[in-house]
C-alpha cells in the first residue's frame, strides 16, 4: 500500500529492472507498507531491485511478524475495484458509498456500491459463495434498497442459477496494466450467451444500473421463471367460485392460462379454498356443478412462500349422486316415505280410492333446510357452509356468534374441542393470500373475538399474532382493519384492498428517554437475576430450548432485514452470542468443557427464562426501529 499501513491505495511493483527504475524516478517520495486492507501486518516495505531475478517488495528488518497468506496480484483486486468505482462516481458527479467487506477469508471478500438516489446496490462478489449464502446475503443487502445487482468474478452453479432466475448475468474481471489492475464489466443474456466485456471507466451509472457503451443496459427485463410443478396422486374434485376475485398479484399468472378460485377436495384431504389454473381457451363451466380432473392435477408452487395453485387441463362433470357424496354440492332431496299397504279385508271395494298427486320437491334444498330436517352435515360441508355464510354477510360488516352457527348447523360444530376448532378455522381461511381477507375475524363469542383467533392466525402465517390474547388492543385494532378489507373484497362490485399488515401495536417513535429506559430495563434483567431462577442450561426442557431457538432466529432475521438502520449495541451482540452458545451447550449429550471460558461459564448459569427476557428486549428495540423507518 502507498502512504501508510491503513491506506487503501494499492500498487503492483514492476518486476523488470528498467520498469522499476522508471517507476522510482517518477515516484521518488512514495513509501510502501504491508497494509491492513490486504490482511497484512502493517509493517513498512522496501522495493528490491534485482538483475538476476524479478524485483519485489520486502519487509524492513525489525518489523512485526507478518502472517499474510495471499501475496499475488489478485489479492488486492477488491481495492482496485473500490478505486475504480470511486473514480467512476467522481467522473459522473454521482453520490454513492463504496465499501469492502471481510466475509471470513480476509478483507477482500466483496465490494459494495450503494446508490441512495436510485435505491440500488451493486455487489462485486470476490469470495466463493453457495446458493444458501447468496440467499442470506441478498436478504441482508436488500433491506434498504429496491434492487441488488450481483457481479461475480467466475462462472459456476450460482451464476447459472441467477441467469435462469433473472434472465441475465453480470461478471467482472481484472487485468494487470503496469502498476494497476484494470476492471472490466461483462454481461450475459439468453439472447447473447457469450460475455461482452467493457472497461469499468467507460460505463455509465443510471437509474437502471450500469450501462455499457455498446449496450442499452446490462439489466435486461427479467424473465419470469416458471413455477415448480408436482403431480398429485389420486382424483381431485372441485367446484368453481366465479364471484371470488383472484389476487391481482398472483404469482401464477401465465400466458394461455386463466385463474379462478375454487373449493378443492383432493383424495383423502379436507376441502380447501385454492386457485385453479385452467386453459384460457376453455369456457368456464357453470359454478353450480361439481367436477373431477380428468388427468392428474399438478400442484404449482413458487419459492418465497407465495402460496400455491392447482394446474388442470381437462375435467369432467359429476352426476348428481356423485356430487352429493363429495360434500361440495347440495344434497339430493329425501325420497318420499312409502305408504303402508292397506290391511287385508274380507271384502274389497269395486273401485280404488283416488290418490292425491305428489308434489314435486324443489331440485335443490339449501343448507338451512337440510339442518332443519335433521340431516347432519359433514365436517367438510360445515366448512363450506360457514365460509358461504361469512362471505355473504361480509359486505354488510356483520359478525356471527359461534354459538349461533353451532345451533344452526349442529354437529360437528357443537362437539368441537379447542384444537379441533382451531384446525376448522385454519381450513376455513386456507390458503391465505396477502390480498385475501381473513374470514375468522367475522366470528365472535359473547366476550368479543374468538379466543382461539391468535392461534389460528399463527397457523395461517399472519405475522405478529404469536403470544397475543383475543382481548389484546393490537389484535382488536388489526381485526377491525381486516373486517374493512373483507367489506371491500366481497362487496358487489368488489373494491381493491391493500396488502394485509402484520399484527402490531400502533407505530410510534420512541423518545430518547424511552430508549434509555428500555436499555436500563434490559440491563437490570441481565445484572440482577434472582438466585432462585439460576439453573444450568443442561436442566432446560425441550420446549424452552425450542422457544429460545425460534426467538433467536426471529431476532437475527429482523436484524438482517433492517441492516444498518438498527445499530446493535455491544450488549446486544453479546446476548446473541450467549444465546447461540447456550443452544449448543444446553443440548442433552453435548460435552461440557472442563476449562470453561467466561462466556461458557455464563451460559451454563443462565436459565431459559432469563435468556428469553433478554431476547424479547432486543425484539422490542427492533420493532421500534422498524416503526421509525417504515
Protein Blocks (a to p, Z undefined) as FASTA:
>chain_A
ZZiambcbdcdddfbfklmmmmmmmmmmbccdddfklopnoiacdddddfkbccddddde
hiacdfbfblcfklmmmmmmmmmmmmmmmmnopacddddddehiajklbccdddfknopa
cdddfbdcdfklmmmmmmmmmmmccbdcdddfbdcfklmmmmmmnopacddddddehjac
cdddddddfklmbacdddfklpccdfklpadfkbmblbdcdddddddddddedjdddddd
fkbccdfklckbcehiacdddddddehiacddddddddfkbccddfkbccddfbdcdddd
dehilapadddfbdcdddfklmmmnopaccddddddddddddddfbdcfbdcdddddddd
dfbdcfklmmmnopacdfklmmmmmmmmmmmmmmnopacdfklmmmmnmpaklmccfklm
mmmmmmmmpccdfkbccfklmgccfklpafklmmmmmmnopghkgopafklmklmmmmmm
mmmmmmmmmpccddddddddddddddddddfklmmmmmmmmmmmmmmccfklpccfklpc
fklmmmmmmmmmmmmmmmmmnmmmlccdfklmmmmmmmmmmmmmmpghiacdfbdcfklm
mmmmpcfklmmmmmmmmmmmmmmmmmmmZZ
